[in-house]
Amino acid sequence: MEFPSSSSIFSPRPSDDTVFYAIYPDSPTTTSTATLRSLHLKILETLSPFTEDYIWQHQPFTLSVSTPPNPSCPCPSSSSHLLHLHGRLRFGDNLDDEWFAVFLLFRISQRFPSLSIRIWDSDGDFLLIEAAFHLPRWLNPDTAHHRLFLRNGSLHIVPRNRLTNPSLIDSLNFVASSPHESLASDAIQRAIKKRISNYPEQARNNMHRVRVRVPVSAASILKHEPRLISLAVEGFYDRDIDTMKFAARMERFVERGKTEELVCVSVKMSRAMYAQLAQQRFQAPKCYPEMPARSEREGFAEAELGMKIACGLEMMYQQRKRDGEEGKGSSWEAFRKSLENSGYFQGQLPGSSEYQRLMQSAQEYYRSTSLHSKASDLLNAPVRRIDEILALPHSVDDFKDQEVPPSDDDSWLYGGEEELNSVLMERQKEMELYDLKHKKKGKAKEGQDAGPSSASNADEFDPSDIAKTMQAFVHKLSSYKGAEAPEDRLV
């Protein structure tokens, strides 16, 4: 009997900025659920060193065990009958999250060579964009269905001359049995692997630590659950007229009004989060504690950034509490309830020896996965956790006489345009080299009575797709680095 992963219990509607992935073992039609659960635990153990200190923009990288039928699985219906692992990750404005996920999936495929991995996002097979100038001409979004897989640390493309219109199971069997035929060209491999060549170091470099001054309630939350900074930034950045009303009152995170003392803490967040906070002007609510004068540049900057974080926490907390967006109780209770609904206990009466055996097995599996899923559970049920923390004794004295490190240098925030132009110039050179190569081919064929055969063009990329490819690439590349600050919203 299958255990649903705690991350599969909650199934929000996917955002447009979401990457999806599915991991298939060889012979998925005969793989047992016990084998899949064991694989699940081994993969989580492999990923933990890379992900344990990473702050994700919206939600952490998670994996769920999928057995049919599973309505929460984001995979196409063609895979609904196959045992596999799956997940989704909303990356929002932080493309580093998406490419870090790609790195993790490549690492999984290296560590477990008998797995085939699919990865796609809201725009489709986005890895094709990175290798646009090296793809065979026949391969495009319409013909790529069920053809792209990660396997043994490399990209595999099921060739059209072997399978014309493959089903998912046909393609999985092909890449498992004939990997030498599906292995993508060296040029394609280089183009894609170059994009993730700086990971995991880039993931660590993407973190930004900053010193801020916040009310003691906000400081307590950030001390106990530093990952909640992602929801605080999201609450601030996505604010609207309704949530601004919550910030105007600050009922949860300002306990003593304007007389409350601010405390100094160090907060770690992604660079994208820092940019979202720093690049928007925002007026402090009238009820907010007194901040240093603007003439005290460093102190005011710390307090202003802290004010945005505290307001973001307030707006997020009150909106979720009002809308009832909280998860279904504690993660264990939600997990146990899902077992009951799925028939895991096979009708056994509570207290019977067989029921106890099944319960013990479920508890062992839950304990093995709970550390990895803790971040996901936290972001699914922040209101409950915030209430738990603020119910504990806390005061300004908890944060006095603590040495707080200075903020990281943020000069990267203002120098991104040069980096962006460098990448675009590199792509421009690729276009020019591609164009030059095909002009030479055209001259070599002048004088021939017949045009080029379809066979001779089988491995060429259609030049008419270049503009579309570059447009999509620039759209994906655009991020907080060097981007103009968005218009101030409801300041």
C-alpha positions in Angstrom: 0.0 0.0 0.0 1.3 3.4 -1.0 2.2 6.2 1.4 1.3 9.7 -0.1 4.1 12.2 0.5 3.3 15.0 2.8 4.1 17.4 0.0 1.3 15.8 -2.1 -1.4 16.4 0.5 -1.7 20.0 -0.5 -2.2 20.6 -4.3 -2.5 24.3 -5.1 -3.2 25.4 -8.6 0.2 25.8 -10.4 1.4 29.3 -11.2 2.6 30.3 -14.7 6.2 30.4 -13.3 6.3 26.7 -12.3 8.7 23.9 -13.2 7.5 20.3 -13.1 9.5 17.1 -13.0 8.8 13.4 -13.0 11.3 10.5 -12.2 10.6 7.1 -13.7 12.5 3.9 -12.7 13.3 1.4 -15.4 10.4 -1.0 -15.8 7.9 1.4 -14.2 5.0 -1.0 -14.9 6.6 -3.7 -12.7 8.2 -1.6 -10.0 6.8 -2.1 -6.5 5.7 0.7 -4.3 8.2 -0.5 -1.6 11.0 -0.1 -4.2 9.8 3.4 -5.1 9.6 4.4 -1.4 13.1 3.2 -0.9 14.3 5.2 -3.9 12.4 8.2 -2.6 14.4 8.1 0.7 17.7 7.6 -1.1 17.1 10.6 -3.4 16.2 12.9 -0.4 19.4 11.8 1.3 21.4 12.6 -1.8 19.8 16.1 -2.2 20.0 17.2 1.5 23.6 18.5 1.4 22.6 20.8 -1.4 19.2 22.1 -0.2 19.3 22.2 3.6 20.4 25.8 3.9 18.9 27.2 0.7 16.1 29.7 0.9 13.6 29.1 -2.0 11.6 32.0 -3.5 8.2 30.5 -3.0 8.3 26.8 -2.3 11.1 24.2 -1.7 12.1 21.4 -4.1 10.1 18.4 -3.1 9.3 14.9 -4.4 6.1 12.9 -3.9 5.5 9.2 -4.5 2.8 8.8 -7.2 0.8 5.7 -7.6 -2.3 5.5 -9.8 -4.8 7.1 -9.5 -3.3 10.3 -8.1 -5.2 13.5 -9.0 -2.5 15.7 -7.3 0.1 14.6 -9.8 1.0 17.4 -12.3 2.2 14.9 -14.9 0.1 14.4 -18.1 -2.6 11.7 -18.0 -0.4 9.5 -20.2 1.8 8.7 -17.1 -1.1 8.4 -14.6 -0.8 4.6 -14.7 3.0 4.5 -14.1 4.6 4.4 -10.7 7.0 7.4 -10.4 8.1 10.3 -8.3 7.0 13.8 -9.2 7.1 17.4 -8.0 6.6 21.0 -8.9 8.4 24.1 -7.9 7.1 27.7 -8.3 10.1 29.9 -8.9 8.4 33.2 -9.6 10.9 36.0 -10.4 13.8 33.9 -9.3 15.1 32.0 -12.3 18.0 30.7 -10.1 15.5 28.5 -8.3 14.4 26.9 -11.6 18.0 26.2 -12.7 19.0 25.0 -9.3 16.2 22.5 -9.7 17.6 21.5 -13.0 21.0 20.9 -11.4 19.4 18.8 -8.7 17.6 16.6 -11.3 20.9 16.2 -13.2 22.6 15.2 -10.0 19.8 12.6 -9.3 20.3 11.2 -12.7 24.0 10.9 -12.2 23.6 9.2 -8.8 20.9 6.9 -10.0 21.7 5.9 -13.6 18.7 3.6 -14.0 16.3 6.5 -13.8 14.7 8.6 -16.6 13.7 12.1 -15.7 11.3 14.5 -17.4 11.4 18.2 -16.8 9.3 21.0 -18.2 7.8 24.3 -17.1 4.8 26.4 -18.0 6.2 27.1 -21.4 7.0 23.4 -22.2 10.4 21.8 -22.8 12.5 24.8 -21.8 15.8 23.0 -22.1 15.4 23.2 -25.9 15.8 26.9 -25.7 19.4 26.6 -24.2 20.4 24.3 -27.1 18.3 26.1 -29.8 21.2 26.4 -32.3 22.2 22.8 -32.1 18.9 20.9 -32.3 18.0 18.7 -35.3 15.7 20.5 -37.6 12.7 18.2 -37.0 12.7 18.8 -33.2 10.4 21.6 -32.1 7.8 22.0 -29.3 5.2 20.1 -31.4 7.5 17.1 -32.1 9.3 17.0 -28.7 6.4 15.3 -26.9 7.6 12.3 -24.9 11.1 12.6 -26.3 13.3 14.5 -23.8 14.8 12.8 -20.8 17.6 13.2 -18.3 19.5 10.0 -17.8 22.8 9.1 -16.3 23.8 12.8 -16.2 23.0 13.6 -19.8 20.2 14.7 -22.0 18.5 12.1 -24.2 16.3 12.7 -27.2 14.3 9.8 -28.6 15.1 9.9 -32.4 12.2 10.3 -34.8 13.5 7.7 -37.2 13.1 5.1 -34.4 9.8 6.1 -32.8 7.6 8.3 -34.9 4.8 9.0 -32.4 6.0 7.5 -29.2 3.9 7.0 -26.0 5.6 7.8 -22.7 6.1 4.1 -21.9 7.6 3.5 -25.4 10.1 6.3 -24.9 11.0 5.2 -21.4 11.7 1.7 -22.7 13.8 3.0 -25.6 16.1 5.3 -23.6 16.6 2.5 -21.0 17.4 -0.2 -23.7 19.1 2.0 -26.3 20.8 4.9 -24.5 23.6 5.1 -27.1 20.9 5.9 -29.8 19.0 8.5 -27.7 22.1 10.3 -26.3 21.9 14.0 -27.5 24.9 15.4 -29.4 27.9 16.8 -27.7 27.0 20.3 -28.8 23.5 20.0 -27.2 25.0 18.5 -24.0 27.6 21.4 -23.7 24.9 24.1 -24.2 22.7 22.8 -21.5 25.3 21.8 -19.0 27.0 25.2 -19.4 23.8 26.7 -17.9 24.2 24.7 -14.7 28.0 24.5 -14.6 28.3 26.9 -11.7 25.9 25.0 -9.4 25.8 24.3 -6.5 28.2 27.2 -5.9 25.9 29.6 -7.6 23.0 28.5 -5.4 25.1 29.5 -2.3 26.2 32.8 -4.0 22.5 33.5 -4.6 22.0 33.9 -0.9 22.2 37.5 0.5 22.4 38.2 4.2 21.3 41.6 5.5 21.0 43.3 8.9 17.5 44.7 9.6 15.6 46.2 12.5 12.2 44.8 13.2 9.6 44.6 16.0 10.3 41.8 18.4 7.4 39.6 17.2 8.9 39.6 13.7 12.4 39.0 15.1 11.1 35.9 17.0 9.5 34.5 13.8 12.7 35.0 11.8 14.8 33.5 14.6 12.7 30.3 14.9 11.7 29.9 11.2 14.1 31.8 8.9 12.5 30.2 5.8 9.3 32.3 6.4 11.2 35.2 4.9 10.1 33.9 1.5 6.4 34.3 2.5 7.1 37.7 4.1 8.7 39.0 0.8 5.9 37.5 -1.2 3.3 39.1 1.0 5.0 42.5 0.6 5.7 42.3 -3.1 2.2 41.0 -4.1 0.3 43.3 -1.9 -3.0 44.8 -3.0 -5.5 47.3 -1.6 -7.1 44.6 0.7 -3.9 43.4 2.2 -2.6 46.9 2.7 -5.4 47.4 5.2 -3.8 44.7 7.3 -0.5 46.5 7.2 -2.2 49.7 8.2 -3.2 48.1 11.5 -0.3 45.7 12.2 -2.4 43.9 14.8 -0.2 40.7 14.9 3.4 42.0 14.6 3.4 45.3 16.4 2.4 44.7 20.0 3.0 48.2 21.6 2.4 50.6 18.7 4.8 53.5 18.0 6.6 53.2 21.3 7.8 49.6 20.6 11.5 49.2 20.4 13.0 47.7 17.2 15.6 45.0 17.5 18.5 44.2 15.2 18.7 40.8 13.5 20.4 39.2 10.5 18.2 37.7 7.8 19.2 35.4 5.0 17.2 35.6 1.7 17.8 35.1 -2.0 19.1 38.0 -4.0 15.8 38.1 -5.9 13.9 38.6 -2.6 16.3 41.4 -1.5 15.8 43.2 -4.9 12.0 42.9 -4.5 12.3 44.6 -1.1 15.0 47.2 -1.8 13.7 48.4 -5.2 10.2 49.5 -4.0 9.4 52.6 -2.0 6.9 52.0 0.8 5.6 54.3 3.5 5.6 52.9 7.0 2.1 52.5 8.6 1.2 55.3 11.0 1.0 52.7 13.9 4.6 51.4 13.1 7.3 52.0 15.7 9.5 55.1 15.4 12.4 54.5 13.0 15.8 56.3 12.9 16.0 59.6 11.0 17.0 59.4 7.3 20.2 61.3 8.2 21.3 58.1 10.0 21.7 56.4 6.7 22.8 52.9 7.9 20.3 52.7 10.7 17.4 54.0 8.6 18.2 51.6 5.8 18.1 48.7 8.2 14.9 49.8 9.8 13.2 50.5 6.4 14.0 47.1 5.1 12.9 45.5 8.4 9.6 47.5 8.2 8.9 46.0 4.7 9.6 42.5 6.1 7.3 43.0 9.1 4.5 44.5 6.9 4.9 41.5 4.6 4.6 39.1 7.4 1.5 40.9 8.7 -0.2 40.9 5.2 0.6 37.3 4.6 -0.5 36.2 8.0 -3.8 38.0 8.0 -4.7 37.2 4.4 -4.1 33.5 4.9 -6.0 33.5 8.2 -8.9 35.4 6.6 -9.1 33.2 3.5 -8.6 29.9 5.3 -5.6 29.0 3.2 -4.0 27.0 6.0 -3.1 23.4 5.5 -5.1 20.5 6.9 -3.8 20.3 10.5 -0.3 19.1 11.5 1.6 17.4 8.7 1.4 14.0 10.5 -2.3 14.3 11.0 -2.8 15.2 7.4 -0.5 12.3 6.4 -2.4 9.9 8.6 -5.8 11.1 7.3 -4.6 10.6 3.7 -3.7 7.0 4.6 -7.1 6.3 5.9 -8.8 7.8 2.8 -6.6 5.7 0.5 -7.5 2.5 2.2 -4.0 1.9 3.5 -5.2 0.2 6.7 -7.2 -2.4 4.7 -10.2 -2.1 7.0 -8.3 -3.3 10.0 -9.7 -2.2 13.4 -7.6 0.3 15.4 -5.7 -1.6 18.1 -5.5 -4.8 16.2 -2.0 -6.3 15.6 -2.2 -5.8 11.9 -3.4 -2.2 12.3 -0.4 -1.6 14.6 2.0 -3.1 12.2 0.7 -0.9 9.3 0.8 2.1 11.6 4.4 1.5 12.7 5.5 1.1 9.0 3.7 4.4 8.2 5.4 6.2 11.1 8.8 5.0 10.1 8.3 6.2 6.5 7.0 9.6 7.8 10.0 10.1 10.1 12.4 9.3 7.3 10.8 12.0 5.0 9.7 14.6 7.6 13.0 16.4 7.9 13.0 17.0 4.1 9.3 18.0 4.0 9.5 20.3 7.0 10.1 23.3 4.8 7.2 22.4 2.6 4.9 21.9 5.6 5.9 25.2 7.1 5.1 27.1 3.9 1.8 25.3 3.6 0.7 26.2 7.2 2.5 29.3 8.3 -0.3 30.8 10.4 -0.3 27.9 12.8 3.4 28.0 13.2 3.5 31.8 13.7 0.8 31.4 16.4 2.9 28.7 18.1 6.0 30.9 18.2 4.3 34.0 19.4 2.6 32.1 22.2 6.1 31.5 23.6 7.6 34.2 25.9 9.6 36.7 23.9 10.9 40.2 24.6 13.4 42.8 23.5 15.9 41.4 26.0 16.2 38.2 23.9 17.9 40.1 21.2 20.1 42.6 23.2 23.8 42.2 23.5 23.9 39.9 20.4 26.6 40.5 17.8 24.8 40.9 14.4 27.1 40.6 11.4 27.0 43.5 8.8 25.0 43.2 5.7 26.5 41.6 2.6 27.7 43.9 -0.2 24.8 44.6 -2.6 26.7 46.2 -5.5 25.5 43.2 -7.6 22.1 44.8 -7.5 23.2 47.7 -9.6 25.7 46.0 -12.0 23.4 43.3 -13.5 23.0 45.2 -16.8 26.6 44.5 -17.8 26.1 40.8 -17.1 22.9 40.6 -19.0 24.4 42.4 -22.0 27.4 39.9 -21.9 25.0 36.9 -22.1 23.0 38.5 -24.9 26.2 39.2 -26.8 27.2 35.6 -26.4 23.8 34.5 -27.9 24.2 37.1 -30.7 27.6 35.5 -31.6 25.9 32.1 -31.7 23.3 33.4 -34.1 26.0 34.9 -36.3 28.1 31.7 -36.4 24.9 29.7 -37.2 24.0 32.1 -40.0 27.6 32.0 -41.4 27.7 28.2 -41.4 24.4 28.0 -43.3 25.5 30.6 -45.8 28.6 28.6 -46.6 26.4 25.5 -47.0 24.2 27.4 -49.4 27.1 28.5 -51.6 28.4 25.0 -51.7 25.1 23.8 -53.1 24.8 26.5 -55.7 24.5 25.1 -59.2 22.8 21.9 -58.1 19.6 21.2 -60.1 17.7 19.8 -57.2 17.2 21.4 -53.9 18.4 19.9 -50.7 16.7 16.7 -49.7 14.8 16.2 -46.5 17.5 13.7 -45.5 20.3 16.2 -45.9 18.5 18.7 -43.7 17.5 16.1 -41.1 20.0 17.4 -38.6 19.6 21.2 -39.1 17.6 23.6 -37.0 15.0 25.7 -38.9 16.4 29.3 -39.2 12.8 30.6 -39.1 12.6 29.5 -35.5 15.6 31.7 -34.4 13.6 34.8 -33.7 11.1 32.9 -31.6 13.8 31.1 -29.8 15.7 34.4 -28.9 12.5 36.0 -27.8 11.7 33.2 -25.5 15.3 33.2 -24.2 15.3 36.9 -23.4 11.9 36.5 -21.7 13.4 33.7 -19.5 16.6 35.5 -18.9 15.0 38.7 -17.6 15.2 38.7 -13.9 16.0 41.0 -11.0 19.6 41.3 -12.3 19.8 44.7 -14.0 16.1 44.9 -14.4 14.3 48.2 -13.9 12.4 48.4 -10.6 8.7 47.7 -11.0 6.3 50.5 -10.6 5.6 51.3 -7.0 2.4 49.6 -6.0 0.0 51.3 -3.6 2.7 53.1 -1.7 
